[in-house]
Amino acid sequence: MLSPIDPRMLISTSQPIDPGKKINKHDPVMLKKLCQDFEAVLFNSMLKSMRKTIPEGGLFPKNNAHKIYQEMLDVEISNSSSRNQSIGIADMMYRQLQRQSGQEE
């Protein structure tokens, strides 16, 4: 049987959260961070899809180490982009979730 996903596992390691701390869905800082993490996941998926369209080849052969490094780089680019230069999905989700929970700014 699959265990449910703990939302704390989706939060990037840039700002670790105490595993014993309960997630407060009414905390605006936590809500903003979770929205940014979701945007990072979407952006990472987009990067993977874009990389699949690039034809293989080049000066150096691509081995398993290259693929692992590329995936790690994509994750960091996604996390950094969602924190610094958001594409807007996190902000829209944040505003929508705030309205639904009655926490309008």
Jmol script that loads the backbone (N, CA, C; Angstrom):
load data "model"
ATOM      1  N   MET A   1       0.838  -1.178   0.000  1.00  0.00           N
ATOM      2  CA  MET A   1       0.000   0.000   0.000  1.00  0.00           C
ATOM      3  C   MET A   1       0.883   1.242   0.000  1.00  0.00           C
ATOM      4  N   LEU A   2       0.544   2.205  -0.818  1.00  0.00           N
ATOM      5  CA  LEU A   2       1.310   3.446  -0.906  1.00  0.00           C
ATOM      6  C   LEU A   2       0.993   4.353   0.274  1.00  0.00           C
ATOM      7  N   SER A   3       2.032   4.949   0.804  1.00  0.00           N
ATOM      8  CA  SER A   3       1.812   5.894   1.898  1.00  0.00           C
ATOM      9  C   SER A   3       1.512   7.267   1.309  1.00  0.00           C
ATOM     10  N   PRO A   4       0.732   8.088   2.020  1.00  0.00           N
ATOM     11  CA  PRO A   4       0.422   9.421   1.500  1.00  0.00           C
ATOM     12  C   PRO A   4       1.677  10.278   1.456  1.00  0.00           C
ATOM     13  N   ILE A   5       1.695  11.220   0.544  1.00  0.00           N
ATOM     14  CA  ILE A   5       2.839  12.120   0.389  1.00  0.00           C
ATOM     15  C   ILE A   5       2.777  13.191   1.462  1.00  0.00           C
ATOM     16  N   ASP A   6       3.865  13.352   2.146  1.00  0.00           N
ATOM     17  CA  ASP A   6       3.979  14.404   3.157  1.00  0.00           C
ATOM     18  C   ASP A   6       4.363  15.690   2.435  1.00  0.00           C
ATOM     19  N   PRO A   7       3.565  16.760   2.514  1.00  0.00           N
ATOM     20  CA  PRO A   7       3.877  17.993   1.800  1.00  0.00           C
ATOM     21  C   PRO A   7       5.221  18.596   2.184  1.00  0.00           C
ATOM     22  N   ARG A   8       5.726  18.264   3.373  1.00  0.00           N
ATOM     23  CA  ARG A   8       7.034  18.795   3.766  1.00  0.00           C
ATOM     24  C   ARG A   8       8.140  18.240   2.892  1.00  0.00           C
ATOM     25  N   MET A   9       7.903  17.077   2.249  1.00  0.00           N
ATOM     26  CA  MET A   9       8.910  16.487   1.373  1.00  0.00           C
ATOM     27  C   MET A   9       9.020  17.254   0.065  1.00  0.00           C
ATOM     28  N   LEU A  10       7.996  18.008  -0.291  1.00  0.00           N
ATOM     29  CA  LEU A  10       7.995  18.754  -1.538  1.00  0.00           C
ATOM     30  C   LEU A  10       8.718  20.086  -1.417  1.00  0.00           C
ATOM     31  N   ILE A  11       9.029  20.489  -0.209  1.00  0.00           N
ATOM     32  CA  ILE A  11       9.678  21.766   0.016  1.00  0.00           C
ATOM     33  C   ILE A  11      11.165  21.595  -0.234  1.00  0.00           C
ATOM     34  N   SER A  12      11.745  22.502  -0.999  1.00  0.00           N
ATOM     35  CA  SER A  12      13.159  22.379  -1.343  1.00  0.00           C
ATOM     36  C   SER A  12      14.030  22.492  -0.106  1.00  0.00           C
ATOM     37  N   THR A  13      15.261  22.027  -0.243  1.00  0.00           N
ATOM     38  CA  THR A  13      16.187  22.017   0.892  1.00  0.00           C
ATOM     39  C   THR A  13      16.820  23.367   1.138  1.00  0.00           C
ATOM     40  N   SER A  14      16.503  24.372   0.338  1.00  0.00           N
ATOM     41  CA  SER A  14      17.107  25.685   0.541  1.00  0.00           C
ATOM     42  C   SER A  14      16.678  26.286   1.876  1.00  0.00           C
ATOM     43  N   GLN A  15      15.481  25.990   2.329  1.00  0.00           N
ATOM     44  CA  GLN A  15      14.998  26.450   3.626  1.00  0.00           C
ATOM     45  C   GLN A  15      14.316  25.265   4.306  1.00  0.00           C
ATOM     46  N   PRO A  16      15.108  24.420   5.020  1.00  0.00           N
ATOM     47  CA  PRO A  16      14.515  23.217   5.603  1.00  0.00           C
ATOM     48  C   PRO A  16      13.476  23.548   6.654  1.00  0.00           C
ATOM     49  N   ILE A  17      12.508  22.669   6.735  1.00  0.00           N
ATOM     50  CA  ILE A  17      11.440  22.817   7.713  1.00  0.00           C
ATOM     51  C   ILE A  17      11.572  21.681   8.717  1.00  0.00           C
ATOM     52  N   ASP A  18      11.389  21.996   9.966  1.00  0.00           N
ATOM     53  CA  ASP A  18      11.466  21.002  11.026  1.00  0.00           C
ATOM     54  C   ASP A  18      10.409  19.932  10.776  1.00  0.00           C
ATOM     55  N   PRO A  19      10.816  18.641  10.689  1.00  0.00           N
ATOM     56  CA  PRO A  19       9.836  17.588  10.402  1.00  0.00           C
ATOM     57  C   PRO A  19       8.754  17.467  11.461  1.00  0.00           C
ATOM     58  N   GLY A  20       9.040  17.904  12.694  1.00  0.00           N
ATOM     59  CA  GLY A  20       8.045  17.826  13.746  1.00  0.00           C
ATOM     60  C   GLY A  20       7.036  18.958  13.694  1.00  0.00           C
ATOM     61  N   LYS A  21       7.319  19.970  12.870  1.00  0.00           N
ATOM     62  CA  LYS A  21       6.449  21.144  12.778  1.00  0.00           C
ATOM     63  C   LYS A  21       5.225  20.815  11.929  1.00  0.00           C
ATOM     64  N   LYS A  22       4.063  21.146  12.436  1.00  0.00           N
ATOM     65  CA  LYS A  22       2.835  20.932  11.672  1.00  0.00           C
ATOM     66  C   LYS A  22       2.709  22.010  10.601  1.00  0.00           C
ATOM     67  N   ILE A  23       2.186  21.618   9.462  1.00  0.00           N
ATOM     68  CA  ILE A  23       1.973  22.577   8.383  1.00  0.00           C
ATOM     69  C   ILE A  23       0.663  23.306   8.640  1.00  0.00           C
ATOM     70  N   ASN A  24       0.753  24.611   8.711  1.00  0.00           N
ATOM     71  CA  ASN A  24      -0.417  25.445   8.933  1.00  0.00           C
ATOM     72  C   ASN A  24      -0.853  26.011   7.596  1.00  0.00           C
ATOM     73  N   LYS A  25      -1.980  25.543   7.089  1.00  0.00           N
ATOM     74  CA  LYS A  25      -2.420  26.006   5.778  1.00  0.00           C
ATOM     75  C   LYS A  25      -2.891  27.458   5.791  1.00  0.00           C
ATOM     76  N   HIS A  26      -2.989  28.060   6.972  1.00  0.00           N
ATOM     77  CA  HIS A  26      -3.368  29.466   7.065  1.00  0.00           C
ATOM     78  C   HIS A  26      -2.153  30.376   7.219  1.00  0.00           C
ATOM     79  N   ASP A  27      -0.959  29.800   7.199  1.00  0.00           N
ATOM     80  CA  ASP A  27       0.270  30.581   7.300  1.00  0.00           C
ATOM     81  C   ASP A  27       0.629  31.104   5.908  1.00  0.00           C
ATOM     82  N   PRO A  28       0.593  32.430   5.686  1.00  0.00           N
ATOM     83  CA  PRO A  28       0.846  32.959   4.340  1.00  0.00           C
ATOM     84  C   PRO A  28       2.258  32.683   3.835  1.00  0.00           C
ATOM     85  N   VAL A  29       3.235  32.645   4.723  1.00  0.00           N
ATOM     86  CA  VAL A  29       4.617  32.382   4.295  1.00  0.00           C
ATOM     87  C   VAL A  29       4.747  30.950   3.794  1.00  0.00           C
ATOM     88  N   MET A  30       4.165  30.005   4.532  1.00  0.00           N
ATOM     89  CA  MET A  30       4.206  28.601   4.136  1.00  0.00           C
ATOM     90  C   MET A  30       3.423  28.392   2.839  1.00  0.00           C
ATOM     91  N   LEU A  31       2.279  29.041   2.712  1.00  0.00           N
ATOM     92  CA  LEU A  31       1.471  28.928   1.505  1.00  0.00           C
ATOM     93  C   LEU A  31       2.234  29.441   0.290  1.00  0.00           C
ATOM     94  N   LYS A  32       2.901  30.572   0.448  1.00  0.00           N
ATOM     95  CA  LYS A  32       3.689  31.140  -0.653  1.00  0.00           C
ATOM     96  C   LYS A  32       4.803  30.181  -1.061  1.00  0.00           C
ATOM     97  N   LYS A  33       5.491  29.601  -0.079  1.00  0.00           N
ATOM     98  CA  LYS A  33       6.594  28.683  -0.359  1.00  0.00           C
ATOM     99  C   LYS A  33       6.095  27.428  -1.068  1.00  0.00           C
ATOM    100  N   LEU A  34       4.968  26.893  -0.628  1.00  0.00           N
ATOM    101  CA  LEU A  34       4.422  25.709  -1.283  1.00  0.00           C
ATOM    102  C   LEU A  34       3.999  26.001  -2.723  1.00  0.00           C
ATOM    103  N   CYS A  35       3.460  27.184  -2.956  1.00  0.00           N
ATOM    104  CA  CYS A  35       3.092  27.575  -4.325  1.00  0.00           C
ATOM    105  C   CYS A  35       4.332  27.704  -5.199  1.00  0.00           C
ATOM    106  N   GLN A  36       5.394  28.264  -4.647  1.00  0.00           N
ATOM    107  CA  GLN A  36       6.652  28.378  -5.391  1.00  0.00           C
ATOM    108  C   GLN A  36       7.244  27.003  -5.688  1.00  0.00           C
ATOM    109  N   ASP A  37       7.140  26.084  -4.737  1.00  0.00           N
ATOM    110  CA  ASP A  37       7.637  24.730  -4.961  1.00  0.00           C
ATOM    111  C   ASP A  37       6.851  24.031  -6.064  1.00  0.00           C
ATOM    112  N   PHE A  38       5.550  24.243  -6.089  1.00  0.00           N
ATOM    113  CA  PHE A  38       4.728  23.655  -7.139  1.00  0.00           C
ATOM    114  C   PHE A  38       5.128  24.220  -8.505  1.00  0.00           C
ATOM    115  N   GLU A  39       5.355  25.529  -8.563  1.00  0.00           N
ATOM    116  CA  GLU A  39       5.796  26.145  -9.814  1.00  0.00           C
ATOM    117  C   GLU A  39       7.143  25.574 -10.242  1.00  0.00           C
ATOM    118  N   ALA A  40       8.031  25.321  -9.293  1.00  0.00           N
ATOM    119  CA  ALA A  40       9.337  24.749  -9.614  1.00  0.00           C
ATOM    120  C   ALA A  40       9.191  23.357 -10.219  1.00  0.00           C
ATOM    121  N   VAL A  41       8.257  22.563  -9.704  1.00  0.00           N
ATOM    122  CA  VAL A  41       8.018  21.230 -10.250  1.00  0.00           C
ATOM    123  C   VAL A  41       7.513  21.329 -11.689  1.00  0.00           C
ATOM    124  N   LEU A  42       6.587  22.241 -11.935  1.00  0.00           N
ATOM    125  CA  LEU A  42       6.079  22.431 -13.304  1.00  0.00           C
ATOM    126  C   LEU A  42       7.176  22.916 -14.250  1.00  0.00           C
ATOM    127  N   PHE A  43       7.992  23.846 -13.770  1.00  0.00           N
ATOM    128  CA  PHE A  43       9.071  24.398 -14.597  1.00  0.00           C
ATOM    129  C   PHE A  43      10.103  23.314 -14.902  1.00  0.00           C
ATOM    130  N   ASN A  44      10.389  22.454 -13.924  1.00  0.00           N
ATOM    131  CA  ASN A  44      11.328  21.360 -14.139  1.00  0.00           C
ATOM    132  C   ASN A  44      10.792  20.383 -15.185  1.00  0.00           C
ATOM    133  N   SER A  45       9.501  20.101 -15.120  1.00  0.00           N
ATOM    134  CA  SER A  45       8.885  19.232 -16.114  1.00  0.00           C
ATOM    135  C   SER A  45       8.980  19.841 -17.516  1.00  0.00           C
ATOM    136  N   MET A  46       8.797  21.149 -17.599  1.00  0.00           N
ATOM    137  CA  MET A  46       8.911  21.839 -18.880  1.00  0.00           C
ATOM    138  C   MET A  46      10.345  21.755 -19.413  1.00  0.00           C
ATOM    139  N   LEU A  47      11.337  21.933 -18.534  1.00  0.00           N
ATOM    140  CA  LEU A  47      12.736  21.830 -18.956  1.00  0.00           C
ATOM    141  C   LEU A  47      13.055  20.434 -19.484  1.00  0.00           C
ATOM    142  N   LYS A  48      12.551  19.398 -18.804  1.00  0.00           N
ATOM    143  CA  LYS A  48      12.781  18.030 -19.264  1.00  0.00           C
ATOM    144  C   LYS A  48      12.205  17.817 -20.653  1.00  0.00           C
ATOM    145  N   SER A  49      10.991  18.307 -20.859  1.00  0.00           N
ATOM    146  CA  SER A  49      10.353  18.161 -22.175  1.00  0.00           C
ATOM    147  C   SER A  49      11.127  18.910 -23.251  1.00  0.00           C
ATOM    148  N   MET A  50      11.625  20.088 -22.903  1.00  0.00           N
ATOM    149  CA  MET A  50      12.393  20.867 -23.870  1.00  0.00           C
ATOM    150  C   MET A  50      13.708  20.157 -24.224  1.00  0.00           C
ATOM    151  N   ARG A  51      14.351  19.559 -23.237  1.00  0.00           N
ATOM    152  CA  ARG A  51      15.622  18.871 -23.489  1.00  0.00           C
ATOM    153  C   ARG A  51      15.440  17.656 -24.387  1.00  0.00           C
ATOM    154  N   LYS A  52      14.270  17.018 -24.328  1.00  0.00           N
ATOM    155  CA  LYS A  52      14.017  15.854 -25.176  1.00  0.00           C
ATOM    156  C   LYS A  52      13.982  16.220 -26.654  1.00  0.00           C
ATOM    157  N   THR A  53      13.704  17.483 -26.958  1.00  0.00           N
ATOM    158  CA  THR A  53      13.611  17.898 -28.359  1.00  0.00           C
ATOM    159  C   THR A  53      14.970  18.186 -28.970  1.00  0.00           C
ATOM    160  N   ILE A  54      16.018  18.283 -28.142  1.00  0.00           N
ATOM    161  CA  ILE A  54      17.363  18.574 -28.647  1.00  0.00           C
ATOM    162  C   ILE A  54      17.964  17.280 -29.170  1.00  0.00           C
ATOM    163  N   PRO A  55      18.448  17.268 -30.403  1.00  0.00           N
ATOM    164  CA  PRO A  55      19.025  16.036 -30.956  1.00  0.00           C
ATOM    165  C   PRO A  55      20.318  15.656 -30.236  1.00  0.00           C
ATOM    166  N   GLU A  56      20.542  14.342 -30.136  1.00  0.00           N
ATOM    167  CA  GLU A  56      21.777  13.838 -29.518  1.00  0.00           C
ATOM    168  C   GLU A  56      22.958  14.154 -30.430  1.00  0.00           C
ATOM    169  N   GLY A  57      24.120  14.220 -29.844  1.00  0.00           N
ATOM    170  CA  GLY A  57      25.320  14.489 -30.616  1.00  0.00           C
ATOM    171  C   GLY A  57      26.149  15.550 -29.935  1.00  0.00           C
ATOM    172  N   GLY A  58      27.198  15.945 -30.570  1.00  0.00           N
ATOM    173  CA  GLY A  58      28.046  16.967 -29.991  1.00  0.00           C
ATOM    174  C   GLY A  58      29.481  16.490 -29.899  1.00  0.00           C
ATOM    175  N   LEU A  59      30.309  17.291 -29.304  1.00  0.00           N
ATOM    176  CA  LEU A  59      31.736  17.001 -29.212  1.00  0.00           C
ATOM    177  C   LEU A  59      32.035  15.862 -28.255  1.00  0.00           C
ATOM    178  N   PHE A  60      31.317  15.814 -27.132  1.00  0.00           N
ATOM    179  CA  PHE A  60      31.567  14.784 -26.129  1.00  0.00           C
ATOM    180  C   PHE A  60      30.382  13.830 -26.050  1.00  0.00           C
ATOM    181  N   PRO A  61      30.653  12.533 -25.871  1.00  0.00           N
ATOM    182  CA  PRO A  61      29.540  11.590 -25.721  1.00  0.00           C
ATOM    183  C   PRO A  61      28.827  11.816 -24.394  1.00  0.00           C
ATOM    184  N   LYS A  62      27.528  11.584 -24.385  1.00  0.00           N
ATOM    185  CA  LYS A  62      26.741  11.795 -23.172  1.00  0.00           C
ATOM    186  C   LYS A  62      26.577  10.456 -22.459  1.00  0.00           C
ATOM    187  N   ASN A  63      27.103  10.403 -21.242  1.00  0.00           N
ATOM    188  CA  ASN A  63      27.002   9.190 -20.443  1.00  0.00           C
ATOM    189  C   ASN A  63      26.036   9.409 -19.288  1.00  0.00           C
ATOM    190  N   ASN A  64      25.978   8.439 -18.398  1.00  0.00           N
ATOM    191  CA  ASN A  64      25.039   8.506 -17.276  1.00  0.00           C
ATOM    192  C   ASN A  64      25.361   9.678 -16.349  1.00  0.00           C
ATOM    193  N   ALA A  65      26.643   9.946 -16.130  1.00  0.00           N
ATOM    194  CA  ALA A  65      27.041  11.054 -15.255  1.00  0.00           C
ATOM    195  C   ALA A  65      26.549  12.389 -15.826  1.00  0.00           C
ATOM    196  N   HIS A  66      26.638  12.540 -17.143  1.00  0.00           N
ATOM    197  CA  HIS A  66      26.168  13.771 -17.789  1.00  0.00           C
ATOM    198  C   HIS A  66      24.662  13.936 -17.581  1.00  0.00           C
ATOM    199  N   LYS A  67      23.914  12.851 -17.717  1.00  0.00           N
ATOM    200  CA  LYS A  67      22.460  12.915 -17.535  1.00  0.00           C
ATOM    201  C   LYS A  67      22.095  13.282 -16.100  1.00  0.00           C
ATOM    202  N   ILE A  68      22.812  12.699 -15.139  1.00  0.00           N
ATOM    203  CA  ILE A  68      22.542  13.007 -13.732  1.00  0.00           C
ATOM    204  C   ILE A  68      22.841  14.472 -13.446  1.00  0.00           C
ATOM    205  N   TYR A  69      23.986  14.953 -13.942  1.00  0.00           N
ATOM    206  CA  TYR A  69      24.348  16.359 -13.734  1.00  0.00           C
ATOM    207  C   TYR A  69      23.312  17.281 -14.370  1.00  0.00           C
ATOM    208  N   GLN A  70      22.853  16.936 -15.562  1.00  0.00           N
ATOM    209  CA  GLN A  70      21.858  17.760 -16.264  1.00  0.00           C
ATOM    210  C   GLN A  70      20.551  17.818 -15.475  1.00  0.00           C
ATOM    211  N   GLU A  71      20.128  16.694 -14.908  1.00  0.00           N
ATOM    212  CA  GLU A  71      18.911  16.675 -14.099  1.00  0.00           C
ATOM    213  C   GLU A  71      19.076  17.525 -12.842  1.00  0.00           C
ATOM    214  N   MET A  72      20.248  17.425 -12.194  1.00  0.00           N
ATOM    215  CA  MET A  72      20.506  18.238 -11.004  1.00  0.00           C
ATOM    216  C   MET A  72      20.511  19.727 -11.353  1.00  0.00           C
ATOM    217  N   LEU A  73      21.093  20.074 -12.474  1.00  0.00           N
ATOM    218  CA  LEU A  73      21.122  21.460 -12.918  1.00  0.00           C
ATOM    219  C   LEU A  73      19.713  21.961 -13.213  1.00  0.00           C
ATOM    220  N   ASP A  74      18.902  21.133 -13.845  1.00  0.00           N
ATOM    221  CA  ASP A  74      17.519  21.518 -14.143  1.00  0.00           C
ATOM    222  C   ASP A  74      16.726  21.767 -12.868  1.00  0.00           C
ATOM    223  N   VAL A  75      16.933  20.940 -11.840  1.00  0.00           N
ATOM    224  CA  VAL A  75      16.240  21.131 -10.567  1.00  0.00           C
ATOM    225  C   VAL A  75      16.647  22.460  -9.939  1.00  0.00           C
ATOM    226  N   GLU A  76      17.930  22.766  -9.952  1.00  0.00           N
ATOM    227  CA  GLU A  76      18.398  24.030  -9.371  1.00  0.00           C
ATOM    228  C   GLU A  76      17.893  25.242 -10.160  1.00  0.00           C
ATOM    229  N   ILE A  77      17.883  25.126 -11.485  1.00  0.00           N
ATOM    230  CA  ILE A  77      17.354  26.215 -12.317  1.00  0.00           C
ATOM    231  C   ILE A  77      15.872  26.422 -12.008  1.00  0.00           C
ATOM    232  N   SER A  78      15.134  25.336 -11.880  1.00  0.00           N
ATOM    233  CA  SER A  78      13.696  25.423 -11.582  1.00  0.00           C
ATOM    234  C   SER A  78      13.448  26.074 -10.231  1.00  0.00           C
ATOM    235  N   ASN A  79      14.181  25.628  -9.213  1.00  0.00           N
ATOM    236  CA  ASN A  79      14.003  26.204  -7.876  1.00  0.00           C
ATOM    237  C   ASN A  79      14.381  27.678  -7.850  1.00  0.00           C
ATOM    238  N   SER A  80      15.493  28.011  -8.466  1.00  0.00           N
ATOM    239  CA  SER A  80      15.943  29.401  -8.493  1.00  0.00           C
ATOM    240  C   SER A  80      14.964  30.288  -9.257  1.00  0.00           C
ATOM    241  N   SER A  81      14.471  29.784 -10.368  1.00  0.00           N
ATOM    242  CA  SER A  81      13.528  30.570 -11.171  1.00  0.00           C
ATOM    243  C   SER A  81      12.227  30.816 -10.428  1.00  0.00           C
ATOM    244  N   SER A  82      11.741  29.809  -9.729  1.00  0.00           N
ATOM    245  CA  SER A  82      10.470  29.988  -9.023  1.00  0.00           C
ATOM    246  C   SER A  82      10.615  30.950  -7.846  1.00  0.00           C
ATOM    247  N   ARG A  83      11.813  31.054  -7.278  1.00  0.00           N
ATOM    248  CA  ARG A  83      12.040  31.959  -6.148  1.00  0.00           C
ATOM    249  C   ARG A  83      12.331  33.395  -6.602  1.00  0.00           C
ATOM    250  N   ASN A  84      13.103  33.548  -7.666  1.00  0.00           N
ATOM    251  CA  ASN A  84      13.589  34.879  -8.055  1.00  0.00           C
ATOM    252  C   ASN A  84      12.859  35.494  -9.241  1.00  0.00           C
ATOM    253  N   GLN A  85      12.605  34.716 -10.277  1.00  0.00           N
ATOM    254  CA  GLN A  85      11.993  35.241 -11.496  1.00  0.00           C
ATOM    255  C   GLN A  85      10.792  34.383 -11.856  1.00  0.00           C
ATOM    256  N   SER A  86       9.804  34.415 -11.022  1.00  0.00           N
ATOM    257  CA  SER A  86       8.628  33.573 -11.183  1.00  0.00           C
ATOM    258  C   SER A  86       7.972  33.797 -12.549  1.00  0.00           C
ATOM    259  N   ILE A  87       7.420  32.715 -13.104  1.00  0.00           N
ATOM    260  CA  ILE A  87       6.695  32.855 -14.365  1.00  0.00           C
ATOM    261  C   ILE A  87       5.234  33.208 -14.113  1.00  0.00           C
ATOM    262  N   GLY A  88       4.858  33.344 -12.835  1.00  0.00           N
ATOM    263  CA  GLY A  88       3.534  33.840 -12.490  1.00  0.00           C
ATOM    264  C   GLY A  88       2.567  32.808 -11.964  1.00  0.00           C
ATOM    265  N   ILE A  89       2.871  31.527 -12.140  1.00  0.00           N
ATOM    266  CA  ILE A  89       1.949  30.488 -11.695  1.00  0.00           C
ATOM    267  C   ILE A  89       1.834  30.485 -10.174  1.00  0.00           C
ATOM    268  N   ALA A  90       2.966  30.614  -9.484  1.00  0.00           N
ATOM    269  CA  ALA A  90       2.958  30.602  -8.015  1.00  0.00           C
ATOM    270  C   ALA A  90       2.146  31.772  -7.468  1.00  0.00           C
ATOM    271  N   ASP A  91       2.295  32.945  -8.059  1.00  0.00           N
ATOM    272  CA  ASP A  91       1.550  34.114  -7.590  1.00  0.00           C
ATOM    273  C   ASP A  91       0.050  33.949  -7.794  1.00  0.00           C
ATOM    274  N   MET A  92      -0.336  33.417  -8.950  1.00  0.00           N
ATOM    275  CA  MET A  92      -1.761  33.198  -9.211  1.00  0.00           C
ATOM    276  C   MET A  92      -2.340  32.156  -8.254  1.00  0.00           C
ATOM    277  N   MET A  93      -1.604  31.075  -8.025  1.00  0.00           N
ATOM    278  CA  MET A  93      -2.067  30.052  -7.095  1.00  0.00           C
ATOM    279  C   MET A  93      -2.182  30.607  -5.678  1.00  0.00           C
ATOM    280  N   TYR A  94      -1.196  31.401  -5.285  1.00  0.00           N
ATOM    281  CA  TYR A  94      -1.183  31.984  -3.944  1.00  0.00           C
ATOM    282  C   TYR A  94      -2.417  32.864  -3.728  1.00  0.00           C
ATOM    283  N   ARG A  95      -2.692  33.732  -4.700  1.00  0.00           N
ATOM    284  CA  ARG A  95      -3.863  34.609  -4.567  1.00  0.00           C
ATOM    285  C   ARG A  95      -5.162  33.804  -4.535  1.00  0.00           C
ATOM    286  N   GLN A  96      -5.258  32.780  -5.391  1.00  0.00           N
ATOM    287  CA  GLN A  96      -6.461  31.951  -5.434  1.00  0.00           C
ATOM    288  C   GLN A  96      -6.662  31.198  -4.124  1.00  0.00           C
ATOM    289  N   LEU A  97      -5.595  30.621  -3.594  1.00  0.00           N
ATOM    290  CA  LEU A  97      -5.706  29.866  -2.344  1.00  0.00           C
ATOM    291  C   LEU A  97      -5.997  30.780  -1.164  1.00  0.00           C
ATOM    292  N   GLN A  98      -5.469  31.995  -1.198  1.00  0.00           N
ATOM    293  CA  GLN A  98      -5.777  32.947  -0.139  1.00  0.00           C
ATOM    294  C   GLN A  98      -7.262  33.316  -0.166  1.00  0.00           C
ATOM    295  N   ARG A  99      -7.792  33.537  -1.374  1.00  0.00           N
ATOM    296  CA  ARG A  99      -9.218  33.862  -1.489  1.00  0.00           C
ATOM    297  C   ARG A  99     -10.079  32.709  -0.972  1.00  0.00           C
ATOM    298  N   GLN A 100      -9.695  31.483  -1.316  1.00  0.00           N
ATOM    299  CA  GLN A 100     -10.481  30.317  -0.903  1.00  0.00           C
ATOM    300  C   GLN A 100     -10.459  30.129   0.609  1.00  0.00           C
ATOM    301  N   SER A 101      -9.340  30.485   1.238  1.00  0.00           N
ATOM    302  CA  SER A 101      -9.257  30.291   2.685  1.00  0.00           C
ATOM    303  C   SER A 101      -9.716  31.534   3.449  1.00  0.00           C
ATOM    304  N   GLY A 102     -10.072  32.611   2.729  1.00  0.00           N
ATOM    305  CA  GLY A 102     -10.564  33.818   3.372  1.00  0.00           C
ATOM    306  C   GLY A 102      -9.468  34.680   3.973  1.00  0.00           C
ATOM    307  N   GLN A 103      -8.258  34.606   3.423  1.00  0.00           N
ATOM    308  CA  GLN A 103      -7.121  35.373   3.958  1.00  0.00           C
ATOM    309  C   GLN A 103      -6.717  36.509   3.040  1.00  0.00           C
ATOM    310  N   GLU A 104      -7.614  37.157   2.433  1.00  0.00           N
ATOM    311  CA  GLU A 104      -7.279  38.242   1.497  1.00  0.00           C
ATOM    312  C   GLU A 104      -6.347  39.239   2.152  1.00  0.00           C
ATOM    313  N   GLU A 105      -5.348  39.713   1.383  1.00  0.00           N
ATOM    314  CA  GLU A 105      -4.393  40.699   1.899  1.00  0.00           C
ATOM    315  C   GLU A 105      -4.990  42.072   1.918  1.00  0.00           C
TER     316      GLU A 105
END
end "model"
wireframe off; spacefill off
backbone 0.3
color backbone group
